[in-house]
Amino acid sequence: MGRVISFLILVALAGLSARAAAAGMDVDYARSRVEVGVKSTVDSFTGRLEKYRVSVEWGPSDPLPAKARMSFDFADLKTGDTDRDGAMLKWLGHDSQPGGEFVLGGWRREGTTNLATGELTIHGV
């Protein structure tokens, strides 16, 4: 049986601070968060990544980051329901492929909101 799940990842960029004038950024993990909204045929819920790794390149004259990459382990995704979290890890095959990665591809503007677009890789797909 195939289940369709759509993930929406929201990264709060307010926690970024300039490390160097041109190249990289440091993430202030205390002020940043990654939330995941999941919709499937069985359930809909949100979760929060407790740990993740981010690299961002943001030039001094760029209005938004030019490059960004975020990787994570699904064991660090907490939804507030430990039974669901455990079932999700089994469904995702966490033992053989534990993580995912998002690579920024560009930006899209909707009204006054800038939306990051890119590639989310799970299970190598």
C-alpha positions as CSV (number, residue, x, y, z in Angstrom):
1,M,0.0,0.0,0.0
2,G,1.5,3.3,-1.0
3,R,1.2,6.3,1.3
4,V,1.7,9.8,0.1
5,I,3.4,12.1,2.6
6,S,4.2,15.7,1.9
7,F,6.8,17.5,4.0
8,L,6.9,21.2,4.6
9,I,10.1,22.3,6.3
10,L,10.3,25.8,7.8
11,V,13.6,27.1,8.8
12,A,13.7,30.3,10.8
13,L,16.6,32.3,9.3
14,A,16.4,35.0,11.9
15,G,18.9,33.0,13.8
16,L,21.6,33.6,11.3
17,S,24.5,35.9,12.0
18,A,27.3,37.0,9.8
19,R,30.6,35.3,10.4
20,A,32.5,36.8,7.6
21,A,31.7,39.6,5.2
22,A,31.1,37.3,2.3
23,A,31.1,33.6,2.6
24,G,29.6,31.7,5.4
25,M,27.0,32.2,8.1
26,D,26.8,30.9,11.7
27,V,23.4,29.5,12.8
28,D,22.2,30.6,16.2
29,Y,20.6,27.3,17.1
30,A,19.0,28.8,20.2
31,R,17.0,31.2,18.0
32,S,16.4,29.0,15.0
33,R,14.1,26.1,14.4
34,V,13.1,23.5,11.9
35,E,9.5,22.4,11.9
36,V,8.0,19.7,9.7
37,G,4.4,19.5,8.7
38,V,3.3,16.0,7.6
39,K,0.1,15.2,5.7
40,S,-0.7,11.6,4.9
41,T,-3.7,9.5,4.1
42,V,-3.7,8.3,7.7
43,D,-2.7,11.3,9.9
44,S,-1.5,14.9,9.8
45,F,0.8,16.3,12.4
46,T,3.8,18.6,12.9
47,G,7.1,17.9,14.4
48,R,10.3,19.7,15.3
49,L,13.9,18.7,14.7
50,E,15.8,18.8,17.9
51,K,19.2,18.7,16.1
52,Y,20.2,19.4,12.6
53,R,23.3,20.6,10.6
54,V,23.1,23.7,8.4
55,S,25.6,25.4,6.2
56,V,24.6,28.8,4.6
57,E,26.4,31.1,2.2
58,W,25.1,34.6,2.1
59,G,27.0,37.4,0.3
60,P,27.0,40.9,1.8
61,S,24.9,42.3,-1.0
62,D,22.6,39.4,-1.5
63,P,19.0,39.9,-0.1
64,L,18.7,36.2,0.7
65,P,21.1,33.3,1.1
66,A,22.7,32.1,-2.2
67,K,23.4,28.6,-1.0
68,A,22.1,26.5,1.9
69,R,22.2,22.8,2.9
70,M,20.5,21.2,5.9
71,S,21.0,17.6,7.0
72,F,19.3,15.7,9.8
73,D,18.6,12.4,11.4
74,F,15.0,11.4,11.6
75,A,15.5,10.1,15.2
76,D,15.8,13.9,16.0
77,L,12.3,14.6,14.7
78,K,9.9,14.8,17.6
79,T,6.1,15.1,17.1
80,G,5.0,15.0,20.8
81,D,3.8,11.3,20.5
82,T,6.6,8.8,21.2
83,D,4.5,5.9,19.7
84,R,4.1,7.8,16.5
85,D,7.8,8.8,16.5
86,G,8.8,5.1,16.8
87,A,6.4,4.0,14.1
88,M,7.6,6.8,11.8
89,L,11.2,5.6,12.2
90,K,10.2,2.0,11.2
91,W,8.2,3.3,8.3
92,L,11.1,5.4,7.1
93,G,13.5,2.5,7.4
94,H,15.7,4.5,9.8
95,D,18.0,1.5,10.5
96,S,19.3,1.5,6.9
97,Q,18.9,5.1,5.9
98,P,18.6,7.3,9.0
99,G,18.7,10.8,7.6
100,G,17.6,13.4,5.1
101,E,18.9,16.5,3.4
102,F,17.5,19.7,2.0
103,V,19.6,21.7,-0.6
104,L,18.4,25.2,-1.4
105,G,17.6,25.6,-5.1
106,G,16.2,29.1,-5.1
107,W,13.6,31.5,-3.8
108,R,9.9,32.2,-4.7
109,R,8.0,35.2,-3.4
110,E,4.3,34.8,-2.4
111,G,3.0,38.2,-1.3
112,T,5.4,39.5,1.3
113,T,6.8,36.0,2.1
114,N,10.0,34.6,0.6
115,L,9.7,30.8,0.3
116,A,12.8,28.6,-0.1
117,T,12.6,26.0,-2.9
118,G,15.0,23.1,-3.3
119,E,15.5,19.4,-3.2
120,L,14.6,17.3,-0.2
121,T,16.3,13.9,-0.2
122,I,14.9,11.0,1.8
123,H,16.1,7.4,1.2
124,G,18.4,8.7,-1.5
125,V,15.3,9.9,-3.5
